Amino acid sequence: MTSTAEPSTQQAAVQTLTHWLSGAPAEGTSGRTAPVYNPATGQVQALVPLASRAEVDHAVELATAAARSWRAAPLGKRAEVLFRFRDLLDRRREDLARILTREHGKVHADALGEIARGIENVEYACGVPNLLKGGYSEQASSGVDVYSIQQPLGVVAGITPFNFPAMVPLWMMANALACGNAFILKPSEKDPSASLFLAELLREAGLPDGVFSVVHGDKEAVDALLEHPGIAAVSFVGSTPIARSIYQKGTAHGKRVQALGGAKNHMLVLPDADVGMAADAAVSAAYGSAGERCMAISVLVAVGGVGDALVSAIQERLPALKVGPGDQPGNEMGPLITREHRDRVARYIESARGQGATVVVDGREQQFDGDGFFLGVSLLDHVTPEMDAYQDEIFGPVLCVVRANSYDEGLKLINENQYGNGTAIFTRDGGAARRFQFEVEVGMVGINVPIPVPVAYYSFGGWKASLFGDSHMYGPEGIKFYTRSKVVTSRWPDPASSKVDLGFPQNR
């Protein structure tokens, strides 16, 4: 929808962004735009075009043409482009970090951390000559050899969230491009400029025109991508309701889909844990990135008598956290992405109080200058599973503490939750940790590690309502997702052994 959030005189003064097609900026033609805010000031700083269905069709047409030649590019050529891209990302990370701070609100260290994890995925994809090795069986039958090969799908698309506007696209596109596909990125319209920066670096790295495209948009663009017959696969990261919808619509149109949804990540703290270490980890994992990450710890399960000491230790640490604009040195947490989201998160604090939780620290009480979308950190104790603050993915700087009488009670709480993205256990007991990793029904597990995001050569993804589809993202499963296997059975002519045989082929 065309924005009416700001006066037209202010909109006329801000930059209008472009799409990226055929290796160059492309003006939007739909006539629809949306505002891009600076979350630290609350001001509109750009307008992003919202693509029409016709614009998406044009992007797919261009990508389809480019995919034919890119598929034929030698593996060494693809790796060479990715190596140069990785080097450019490394050298330009400060420039990209400033974009992330300006449009998302991330503090500088957080922005650099996001970029570093994205670069790791590019480094993994640089090994594509080794990653695409197939299998070979000589003499599977008399004079017959059988081998398998991995081939690209063609044109694939990625629909990415606002919270990691550089890292999540790199999760997807690095492997997709390495495998020989053309990639169309539909980034979040809330912070779209990072995608255009990545596109410029890919062009500088030597990626052929049209192999990587950026199409901005809202639901109209998303639906067009999901329904277009020229798109072979779609990757998505976002909330569970949208992930479910993306998966259902994409697969209904014959596409391969991986759709990562929401989370309610629990951190189980046993009585023998180091309280200081657990408190440090909980504060870092709950409030980093203002809680706007799917791997944030949003529920701390305190087992037995550790609860009071742990809540006290966390509370002691919170006044020292520096919340403010991401471009000011020393700040550790920035604003939330929009005013509406900030207000939504704040409502959970009041809801929890009304439903019986103890509000130990109320982030609404912290005052900030200006019109930015800031909210202080909140700590809620004695939260119970029926409360809204426990049931819903808050996606903000709110940590809920749930008390459990035993390990078994805490484990049951985690396993009965609808989400299964990430979890962690803090303990000095190796046997308890080993039991937890075996019994917990969650896709990513940390042992004394609060945010167990896998390194690039493993794959990322949860269970239950945190994942739709059968493929996790990046790493080995990412390579598999963006390719399809072909098995070749070959025999070279030997006229002496040729004959008609209507029986079932025999291998012995």
C-alpha positions as CSV (number, residue, x, y, z in Angstrom):
1,M,0.0,0.0,0.0
2,T,1.2,3.5,-0.7
3,S,2.4,5.1,2.5
4,T,0.5,7.9,4.1
5,A,2.5,7.8,7.3
6,E,4.4,11.1,6.7
7,P,3.5,14.4,5.0
8,S,4.0,14.4,1.3
9,T,6.5,17.3,1.6
10,Q,8.8,15.2,3.7
11,Q,8.4,12.2,1.4
12,A,9.4,14.4,-1.6
13,A,12.7,15.2,0.2
14,V,13.9,11.7,0.8
15,Q,15.7,9.3,-1.6
16,T,13.6,6.8,-3.5
17,L,15.4,3.4,-3.7
18,T,15.5,1.1,-6.8
19,H,15.2,-2.5,-7.6
20,W,18.3,-4.3,-9.0
21,L,17.9,-6.1,-12.4
22,S,20.4,-7.2,-15.0
23,G,23.3,-6.0,-12.9
24,A,22.1,-2.4,-12.4
25,P,19.6,-0.3,-10.5
26,A,16.1,-0.3,-11.9
27,E,13.4,2.2,-11.1
28,G,10.1,0.9,-9.8
29,T,7.2,1.3,-12.1
30,S,4.2,0.3,-10.0
31,G,3.7,3.7,-8.5
32,R,3.6,2.3,-5.0
33,T,6.1,2.9,-2.3
34,A,6.6,2.4,1.4
35,P,8.6,4.5,3.9
36,V,11.9,3.3,5.3
37,Y,12.5,4.8,8.8
38,N,15.6,5.5,10.8
39,P,14.4,3.6,14.0
40,A,16.7,5.8,16.2
41,T,15.0,9.0,15.1
42,G,11.6,7.9,13.9
43,Q,12.1,9.9,10.7
44,V,11.5,8.6,7.1
45,Q,14.9,8.5,5.4
46,A,13.9,6.8,2.1
47,L,11.1,5.4,0.1
48,V,11.2,1.8,-1.2
49,P,9.3,0.8,-4.4
50,L,6.8,-2.0,-4.0
51,A,6.9,-4.2,-7.1
52,S,3.8,-5.1,-9.1
53,R,3.2,-8.6,-10.4
54,A,4.3,-7.4,-13.8
55,E,7.6,-6.3,-12.4
56,V,8.2,-9.6,-10.7
57,D,7.4,-11.4,-14.0
58,H,10.0,-9.2,-15.7
59,A,12.6,-10.0,-13.1
60,V,12.0,-13.8,-13.5
61,E,12.3,-13.4,-17.3
62,L,15.7,-11.7,-16.9
63,A,16.9,-14.2,-14.3
64,T,15.8,-17.2,-16.5
65,A,17.9,-15.9,-19.4
66,A,20.9,-15.3,-17.1
67,A,20.6,-18.7,-15.4
68,R,21.3,-20.6,-18.6
69,S,24.9,-19.3,-19.0
70,W,25.6,-19.2,-15.3
71,R,24.7,-22.9,-15.0
72,A,27.3,-23.7,-17.6
73,A,30.0,-21.7,-15.9
74,P,32.8,-23.9,-14.6
75,L,32.9,-24.6,-10.9
76,G,36.2,-22.8,-10.6
77,K,34.7,-19.7,-12.2
78,R,31.8,-19.7,-9.7
79,A,34.2,-20.1,-6.8
80,E,36.4,-17.3,-8.1
81,V,33.5,-14.9,-8.2
82,L,32.5,-15.9,-4.6
83,F,36.1,-15.5,-3.4
84,R,36.2,-12.0,-4.8
85,F,32.8,-11.3,-3.3
86,R,34.0,-12.5,0.1
87,D,37.1,-10.2,-0.1
88,L,34.9,-7.2,-1.0
89,L,32.5,-8.0,1.9
90,D,35.5,-8.2,4.3
91,R,37.0,-4.9,3.1
92,R,33.6,-3.0,3.0
93,R,32.1,-4.4,6.2
94,E,32.2,-1.0,7.9
95,D,30.2,0.5,5.0
96,L,27.6,-2.2,5.3
97,A,27.5,-1.9,9.1
98,R,26.6,1.8,8.7
99,I,23.7,0.8,6.5
100,L,22.4,-1.7,9.0
101,T,22.6,0.8,11.8
102,R,20.8,3.5,9.8
103,E,17.9,1.3,8.7
104,H,17.6,-1.4,11.3
105,G,19.0,0.5,14.4
106,K,21.7,-2.1,15.2
107,V,24.6,-0.9,17.3
108,H,27.9,-1.1,15.6
109,A,29.2,-4.2,17.2
110,D,26.0,-6.1,16.5
111,A,26.1,-5.0,12.8
112,L,29.6,-6.2,12.5
113,G,28.7,-9.5,14.1
114,E,25.9,-10.0,11.6
115,I,28.2,-9.4,8.7
116,A,30.9,-11.7,10.1
117,R,28.4,-14.6,10.3
118,G,27.3,-13.9,6.8
119,I,30.8,-13.9,5.5
120,E,31.3,-17.4,7.0
121,N,28.5,-18.6,4.7
122,V,30.2,-17.1,1.7
123,E,33.4,-18.8,2.7
124,Y,31.6,-22.2,2.9
125,A,30.1,-21.7,-0.6
126,C,33.6,-20.9,-2.0
127,G,34.2,-24.6,-1.6
128,V,31.6,-25.5,-4.2
129,P,33.9,-27.6,-6.4
130,N,34.2,-30.0,-3.5
131,L,30.6,-29.6,-2.3
132,L,29.1,-30.7,-5.6
133,K,31.0,-33.9,-5.9
134,G,28.8,-36.8,-6.9
135,G,29.3,-40.6,-6.5
136,Y,30.7,-43.1,-9.0
137,S,30.3,-46.9,-9.1
138,E,32.4,-48.7,-11.7
139,Q,31.2,-52.0,-13.2
140,A,27.8,-51.8,-11.5
141,S,26.9,-54.4,-14.2
142,S,28.9,-55.9,-17.0
143,G,30.5,-52.9,-18.8
144,V,28.1,-50.6,-17.0
145,D,29.1,-47.6,-14.8
146,V,26.7,-45.6,-12.6
147,Y,27.3,-42.1,-11.3
148,S,25.4,-39.3,-9.7
149,I,25.7,-35.6,-10.3
150,Q,24.2,-32.5,-8.7
151,Q,22.6,-29.9,-10.9
152,P,21.1,-26.4,-10.2
153,L,17.4,-25.9,-10.1
154,G,17.3,-22.7,-12.3
155,V,15.8,-19.6,-10.9
156,V,15.3,-19.5,-7.1
157,A,14.0,-16.8,-4.7
158,G,14.7,-15.7,-1.2
159,I,12.2,-13.8,1.0
160,T,14.1,-12.4,4.0
161,P,13.2,-10.7,7.3
162,F,14.0,-7.3,8.7
163,N,16.1,-8.5,11.7
164,F,19.1,-9.6,9.7
165,P,19.0,-7.7,6.4
166,A,22.6,-8.8,5.4
167,M,23.2,-12.2,7.1
168,V,20.0,-14.0,6.1
169,P,20.3,-13.1,2.4
170,L,23.9,-14.4,2.6
171,W,22.6,-17.6,4.2
172,M,20.5,-18.2,1.0
173,M,22.2,-16.6,-1.9
174,A,25.8,-17.8,-1.4
175,N,24.9,-21.5,-1.8
176,A,22.3,-20.8,-4.4
177,L,24.7,-18.9,-6.6
178,A,27.6,-21.4,-6.0
179,C,25.3,-24.2,-7.2
180,G,24.7,-22.4,-10.5
181,N,21.3,-20.9,-9.9
182,A,20.0,-17.4,-10.6
183,F,18.8,-15.8,-7.3
184,I,16.0,-13.3,-6.8
185,L,16.0,-11.6,-3.4
186,K,12.8,-10.0,-2.0
187,P,14.2,-8.3,1.2
188,S,12.2,-6.8,4.0
189,E,10.8,-3.4,2.9
190,K,11.7,-2.1,6.4
191,D,15.4,-2.1,5.8
192,P,16.1,-2.8,2.1
193,S,19.3,-1.0,1.3
194,A,21.7,-3.8,2.5
195,S,20.4,-6.0,-0.4
196,L,21.3,-3.3,-2.9
197,F,24.8,-3.0,-1.4
198,L,25.3,-6.7,-1.7
199,A,24.2,-6.5,-5.3
200,E,26.8,-3.9,-6.1
201,L,29.5,-6.0,-4.5
202,L,28.5,-9.0,-6.5
203,R,28.7,-7.0,-9.7
204,E,32.1,-5.8,-8.7
205,A,33.1,-9.4,-8.0
206,G,32.3,-10.4,-11.6
207,L,28.9,-12.1,-11.2
208,P,27.3,-12.0,-14.6
209,D,24.4,-9.5,-15.1
210,G,21.0,-11.0,-14.2
211,V,22.2,-13.8,-12.0
212,F,21.4,-11.9,-8.8
213,S,18.3,-9.6,-8.7
214,V,16.6,-7.6,-6.0
215,V,12.9,-7.0,-6.1
216,H,11.4,-5.0,-3.3
217,G,7.8,-5.4,-2.4
218,D,5.0,-6.4,-0.1
219,K,2.4,-9.2,-0.3
220,E,1.8,-8.6,-4.0
221,A,5.4,-9.3,-4.8
222,V,5.6,-12.3,-2.5
223,D,2.5,-13.9,-4.0
224,A,3.8,-13.3,-7.5
225,L,7.1,-15.1,-6.6
226,L,5.2,-18.0,-5.0
227,E,2.9,-18.5,-7.9
228,H,5.3,-17.9,-10.8
229,P,6.0,-21.1,-12.8
230,G,9.6,-19.9,-13.5
231,I,10.6,-20.0,-9.8
232,A,11.8,-23.5,-8.9
233,A,12.4,-23.0,-5.1
234,V,11.7,-20.4,-2.4
235,S,13.6,-19.8,0.9
236,F,11.9,-17.8,3.6
237,V,12.7,-16.7,7.2
238,G,10.0,-14.9,9.3
239,S,7.2,-15.5,11.7
240,T,5.4,-18.8,11.9
241,P,2.0,-17.8,10.5
242,I,3.7,-16.3,7.4
243,A,6.1,-19.3,7.1
244,R,3.2,-21.7,7.2
245,S,1.4,-19.6,4.5
246,I,4.6,-19.4,2.3
247,Y,5.1,-23.1,2.5
248,Q,1.5,-24.0,1.7
249,K,1.2,-21.6,-1.2
250,G,4.7,-22.4,-2.6
251,T,4.3,-26.1,-2.5
252,A,0.8,-25.9,-4.0
253,H,2.4,-24.2,-7.0
254,G,5.0,-27.0,-7.3
255,K,7.9,-25.4,-5.7
256,R,10.5,-26.6,-3.3
257,V,10.1,-24.5,-0.2
258,Q,12.1,-24.1,3.0
259,A,10.3,-21.8,5.4
260,L,11.8,-21.0,8.8
261,G,9.3,-19.6,11.3
262,G,9.2,-18.2,14.8
263,A,10.6,-19.3,18.1
264,K,10.3,-19.3,21.9
265,N,13.7,-20.4,22.9
266,H,14.2,-21.7,26.5
267,M,17.3,-21.7,28.6
268,L,17.2,-24.4,31.3
269,V,19.4,-23.5,34.3
270,L,20.1,-26.4,36.7
271,P,20.8,-25.8,40.4
272,D,24.5,-26.6,40.0
273,A,25.1,-24.0,37.3
274,D,27.5,-21.1,37.8
275,V,24.9,-18.4,38.5
276,G,27.2,-15.5,37.3
277,M,27.9,-17.2,34.1
278,A,24.3,-18.1,33.5
279,A,23.2,-14.5,34.3
280,D,25.7,-13.1,31.8
281,A,24.5,-15.5,29.2
282,A,20.9,-14.8,29.8
283,V,21.3,-11.0,29.5
284,S,23.4,-11.3,26.4
285,A,21.0,-13.8,24.7
286,A,17.8,-12.0,25.7
287,Y,18.6,-8.4,25.0
288,G,21.2,-8.5,22.2
289,S,19.8,-7.1,18.9
290,A,17.0,-5.7,21.1
291,G,15.6,-9.3,21.3
292,E,14.7,-9.1,17.6
293,R,16.2,-12.4,16.6
294,C,14.8,-15.9,16.3
295,M,17.5,-17.4,18.4
296,A,17.1,-15.0,21.3
297,I,16.5,-16.5,24.7
298,S,13.1,-15.3,25.7
299,V,12.3,-17.8,28.5
300,L,14.7,-18.8,31.3
301,V,13.6,-21.9,33.1
302,A,15.1,-21.8,36.6
303,V,15.2,-25.3,38.2
304,G,14.9,-25.7,42.0
305,G,16.4,-23.1,44.3
306,V,18.5,-21.4,41.7
307,G,15.7,-19.0,40.7
308,D,16.0,-16.3,43.3
309,A,19.7,-16.0,42.9
310,L,19.5,-16.0,39.2
311,V,16.8,-13.4,38.9
312,S,18.8,-11.2,41.4
313,A,22.0,-11.6,39.3
314,I,20.2,-10.7,36.1
315,Q,18.5,-7.7,37.7
316,E,21.9,-6.4,39.0
317,R,23.3,-6.4,35.4
318,L,20.5,-4.5,33.7
319,P,21.2,-1.0,34.9
320,A,24.6,-1.1,33.3
321,L,23.2,-1.8,29.8
322,K,23.5,1.2,27.5
323,V,20.5,1.6,25.3
324,G,20.6,4.3,22.6
325,P,21.3,5.1,18.9
326,G,23.4,2.5,17.2
327,D,25.8,5.1,15.7
328,Q,26.8,6.4,19.1
329,P,29.9,4.6,20.6
330,G,29.3,2.6,23.7
331,N,25.7,1.8,23.2
332,E,24.9,-1.9,23.5
333,M,21.3,-2.1,22.3
334,G,19.4,0.0,19.8
335,P,15.8,0.7,19.0
336,L,13.2,-1.7,17.7
337,I,12.4,-1.7,14.1
338,T,9.1,0.3,14.0
339,R,6.9,2.3,16.4
340,E,4.1,-0.2,16.0
341,H,6.4,-3.1,16.9
342,R,7.8,-1.2,19.9
343,D,4.3,-0.6,21.2
344,R,3.3,-4.2,20.6
345,V,6.2,-5.5,22.7
346,A,5.4,-3.0,25.5
347,R,1.9,-4.3,25.7
348,Y,3.2,-7.8,26.8
349,I,4.7,-6.3,29.9
350,E,1.4,-4.9,31.1
351,S,-0.4,-8.2,30.0
352,A,2.1,-10.2,32.1
353,R,1.5,-8.1,35.1
354,G,-2.2,-8.4,34.8
355,Q,-2.0,-12.1,34.5
356,G,0.0,-12.5,37.7
357,A,3.7,-12.2,36.7
358,T,6.1,-10.1,38.7
359,V,7.6,-7.2,36.7
360,V,11.1,-7.1,38.1
361,V,12.3,-4.5,35.6
362,D,9.9,-2.5,33.4
363,G,11.5,-1.3,30.2
364,R,8.8,1.2,29.7
365,E,10.1,3.3,32.6
366,Q,13.3,4.1,30.8
367,Q,13.1,7.5,29.1
368,F,14.7,8.4,25.8
369,D,15.2,11.6,23.9
370,G,13.6,12.2,20.5
371,D,11.1,10.1,18.5
372,G,13.1,6.9,18.1
373,F,11.5,3.5,18.6
374,F,13.3,2.7,21.8
375,L,12.2,0.4,24.7
376,G,14.3,-0.4,27.7
377,V,14.9,-4.0,28.8
378,S,12.3,-5.9,30.8
379,L,12.5,-8.8,33.2
380,L,9.4,-10.8,34.1
381,D,9.5,-13.4,36.9
382,H,7.0,-16.1,37.9
383,V,5.7,-16.3,34.4
384,T,3.5,-19.4,33.8
385,P,2.8,-21.2,30.5
386,E,-0.8,-19.9,30.1
387,M,0.3,-16.2,30.0
388,D,0.4,-14.3,26.8
389,A,4.0,-13.3,27.4
390,Y,4.9,-17.0,27.4
391,Q,2.7,-18.2,24.6
392,D,3.6,-15.6,22.0
393,E,6.8,-14.8,20.3
394,I,7.4,-11.3,21.6
395,F,10.5,-10.5,19.5
396,G,11.7,-7.7,21.8
397,P,13.9,-7.1,24.9
398,V,11.7,-9.0,27.3
399,L,13.0,-12.0,29.3
400,C,10.5,-14.3,31.0
401,V,11.5,-16.4,34.0
402,V,9.6,-19.6,34.7
403,R,10.2,-21.6,37.8
404,A,10.4,-25.4,37.6
405,N,10.8,-27.9,40.5
406,S,12.9,-30.4,38.6
407,Y,14.9,-31.1,35.4
408,D,12.0,-33.3,34.2
409,E,9.5,-30.5,34.7
410,G,11.7,-28.1,32.8
411,L,12.3,-30.5,30.0
412,K,8.5,-31.2,29.7
413,L,7.9,-27.5,29.4
414,I,10.3,-27.1,26.5
415,N,9.1,-30.2,24.7
416,E,5.5,-29.2,25.0
417,N,6.1,-25.8,23.5
418,Q,4.8,-25.3,19.9
419,Y,8.2,-24.0,18.8
420,G,11.4,-26.0,18.5
421,N,14.0,-23.6,17.2
422,G,16.8,-23.3,19.7
423,T,17.4,-24.1,23.4
424,A,20.2,-24.2,25.9
425,I,21.1,-25.8,29.2
426,F,23.5,-24.4,31.8
427,T,25.0,-26.9,34.2
428,R,28.3,-28.3,35.5
429,D,26.9,-31.9,35.2
430,G,28.0,-33.6,32.0
431,G,25.6,-36.4,32.4
432,A,22.6,-34.0,32.7
433,A,23.8,-32.1,29.6
434,R,24.2,-35.3,27.7
435,R,20.7,-36.4,28.7
436,F,19.3,-33.0,27.7
437,Q,20.7,-33.0,24.2
438,F,19.3,-36.5,23.8
439,E,15.8,-35.8,25.1
440,V,15.0,-32.2,24.1
441,E,12.8,-31.9,21.0
442,V,14.5,-28.8,19.5
443,G,16.5,-28.4,16.4
444,M,19.5,-26.5,17.8
445,V,20.9,-27.1,21.3
446,G,23.5,-25.2,23.3
447,I,25.4,-26.7,26.3
448,N,26.5,-23.7,28.3
449,V,26.1,-21.8,25.0
450,P,23.0,-19.5,25.1
451,I,22.7,-18.9,21.3
452,P,23.7,-22.2,19.5
453,V,23.6,-20.8,15.9
454,P,25.5,-23.5,13.9
455,V,28.7,-22.6,12.1
456,A,28.5,-22.3,8.3
457,Y,29.5,-25.9,7.6
458,Y,26.5,-27.2,9.6
459,S,22.9,-26.2,8.8
460,F,20.5,-23.9,10.6
461,G,16.9,-24.8,11.4
462,G,14.5,-25.8,14.1
463,W,11.7,-28.4,14.6
464,K,7.9,-28.2,15.0
465,A,6.3,-24.8,14.2
466,S,9.8,-23.3,13.7
467,L,10.3,-25.0,10.3
468,F,8.1,-25.8,7.4
469,G,9.6,-28.1,4.8
470,D,12.2,-30.8,5.2
471,S,15.4,-28.8,4.6
472,H,17.4,-26.6,7.0
473,M,19.2,-23.6,5.8
474,Y,22.8,-23.1,4.6
475,G,25.6,-25.6,5.1
476,P,25.2,-29.1,3.6
477,E,21.4,-29.0,3.6
478,G,21.6,-25.6,1.8
479,I,23.6,-27.2,-1.0
480,K,21.2,-30.0,-1.3
481,F,18.2,-27.6,-1.3
482,Y,19.5,-25.6,-4.3
483,T,20.4,-28.7,-6.4
484,R,18.7,-31.8,-7.7
485,S,20.5,-35.1,-8.2
486,K,20.7,-37.0,-11.5
487,V,21.9,-40.6,-11.8
488,V,23.5,-41.6,-15.0
489,T,23.9,-45.3,-16.1
490,S,26.3,-45.7,-18.9
491,R,27.6,-48.4,-21.2
492,W,29.9,-47.8,-24.1
493,P,29.1,-49.7,-27.3
494,D,30.3,-53.3,-27.7
495,P,28.5,-54.8,-30.7
496,A,29.5,-58.3,-29.7
497,S,27.4,-58.2,-26.5
498,S,24.3,-56.4,-28.0
499,K,21.0,-58.3,-28.1
500,V,17.3,-57.9,-27.5
501,D,16.3,-58.8,-23.9
502,L,12.8,-58.1,-22.7
503,G,13.5,-59.2,-19.2
504,F,14.1,-57.0,-16.1
505,P,17.6,-55.5,-16.1
506,Q,20.0,-57.6,-14.1
507,N,23.1,-56.4,-12.2
508,R,24.7,-59.8,-11.6
